[in-house]
Amino acid sequence: MKRLIRYISNLSVSWKFVFAYFSILILPIILTGFYLHYQVSESTIAQASLVMEQNLLQTKASILQNEKVIENISAILALNSDFMNFLEYEYENLDEKVEQYQFNYSPLIENILIQNNSIYSIRIYLDNIIISEMLSSYYSVTVTKASERFMEMIEDKPQQKGWVSSHTAKTHVFRNVVDNTQVFSYNRELFSQRQKYLGMLEIEVKEEVLFGMLRDPVINEMGDVFIVDSKNRIVSNNIPEYYLADVSETGLKDFQGRSQKRTIGEVNDIEAIIITIPIEQINCTIVGIFPVENFNSEIRKSLKDIIIVLAASSIVLGLIIYFTTNMLLHRVKKLVSAMKKVRDDNLNVSVPVKSMDEFGVLAMNFNRMTQRIYELVETVYKIQLMEREAELKALEAQINPHFLYNTLATISWVARKEKAPGVMKISNSLAKFYRLVLSKGVTIISIEEEVEMVKSYLEIQKTRFDDLFDVVYKIDERVYRYNIVKNILQPLVENALSHGIEPKRYHGTIIIYMGLTEDRICLKVIDDGVGMNSNTLSRVRLGMVERSKGSGYAVKNIMQRLRAYYGDNFSINIFSKPGIGTTVSIEVDKNI
């Protein structure tokens, strides 16, 4: 197994693609084959079941058509009033009655027999014993009482009619009849116009005539079709070996054929489609048994053809993949060669781009990347030179803060010596303010230091404005343990003083609020100055005011500094109304 894995690992990428393709494709082909076989088999069997059922329904329609012809003939005779009167009337002169029968009614019956060769015989059973004894085609009812077959028909059931299943025919005068011929008969009771019971009419039809369509080879091509009566006897002679046998002898177990069904079952250990179509008019059932194997042979042939086509397609596609992969890898090899040159610090390389497919885009982006790297290397080199210059300037600039602190300390000492506390206080506040502003070059300071910076700034401004304003601090001391970007609060206080309180020209108040929410720090600077009109407020909110009057920073500068450190995790809201004042609220994350 390890050898096989090592062998595959050492194959070229082209052959790896082909090998992977076939490995992935074989299983789907097998599964597809089984799935197609199952689906096509199920679909074919379902379709075949439906077609066979439709064929049997057409067979039923043909049988009913034959049956309807016989019923109509019985109606012609039974509803012939002259004929019924003839049967009812008791002639004194028997010769006259015979003559009338021979001239009027015998031709009627003979014509019916001639025109309908499906009829095997016509019999009339009468209560009129005299007629039945004179005319051999007529039988006395008393004679039929010995037959169970006619008992239900002659008992007191007015105008009863119906079919009798297969039985042995009787000899009559109109045709030469062979004994033991199996027939179906349609029986109908006869009544006079006065509803007097006269007897019974019987029309016999041979089985091969009534069920002649079952001998059509098309019907029996895919299986066996036969007729079963109410006693589960096979009464159609198209399958001689089962004629008049019980249906169970065909291998059909637990036969329940009194409803229309289409099922799949086993008959003599062979899977078969079993269809039953009841014929209620003659109390029989059409049964069709069609082995599934007869339909699956074509399915197997189709499945074999499908597998051959899939296999051929797979081979052709494998060859296409091999040559396509080789073509693509040729371009990749050029790209790999260029990358090796970059690895060897040669940035002056370029891969030709001949198309804009994925490989073309990759080559184009590689060219852009190498060009960009070259530009960045040049930029870094220049920045390094600038950093060296900046270090020298920073070294020189360190002298200025120390000089400023020393100068302010000297002013404070002179003010103390000359007993000028005001000057001393201002110089100390200014020194503290600049110490916090510079903060040894750091950008992030504690909120406590930010507040101290604002306090120092306001001490200086109070001296300048001769106590023109008051400051109220509402600070939750818990905020002191958090850090913030330096110099955020002081510009807001400066704006409140310069643009709010000073233009008002009388005493004002500035409120500085700091508090905590669940995960944020809230800062507010509130003044009761002159406020802003809607146009100015809109411009401030949109960041159109780059810089406030004097030396203060506008909101846009504060937003830029906050975004640089907090990203989008901060918010600034400004509310102002002329004559009322302005409120600036800032919320930032606790952790920076």
Secondary structure by P-SEA (a helix, b strand, c coil): caaaaaaaaaccaaaaaaaaaaaacaaaaaaaaaaaaaaaaaaaaaaaaaaaaaaaaaaaaaaaaaaaaaaaaaaaaaaaaaaaaaaacccccaaaaaaaaaaccaaaaaaaaaacccccbbbbbccaaaaaaacccbbbcccccccccccccccccccccccccbbbbbbcccccccccccbbbbbbbbbcccccccbbbbbbbcccccccccccccccccccccccccccccccccccccccccccccccccccccccbbbbbbcccbbbbbbbbbcccccbbbbbbbbccccaaaaaaaaaaaaaaaaaaaaaaaaaaaaaaaaaaaaaaaaaaaaaaaaaccccbbbbbccccaaaaaaaaaaaaaaaaaaaaaaaaaaaaaaaaaaaaaaaaaaaaaaaaaaaaaaaaaaaaaccaaaaaaaaaaaaaaaaaaccccccccaaaaaaaaaaaaaaaaaaacccbbbbbbccccccccccccaaaaaaaaaaaacccccccccbbbbbbbbccccbbbbbbbbccccccaaaaaaaaaccccccccccccaaaaaaaaaacccccbbbbbbbbcccbbbbbbbbbccc
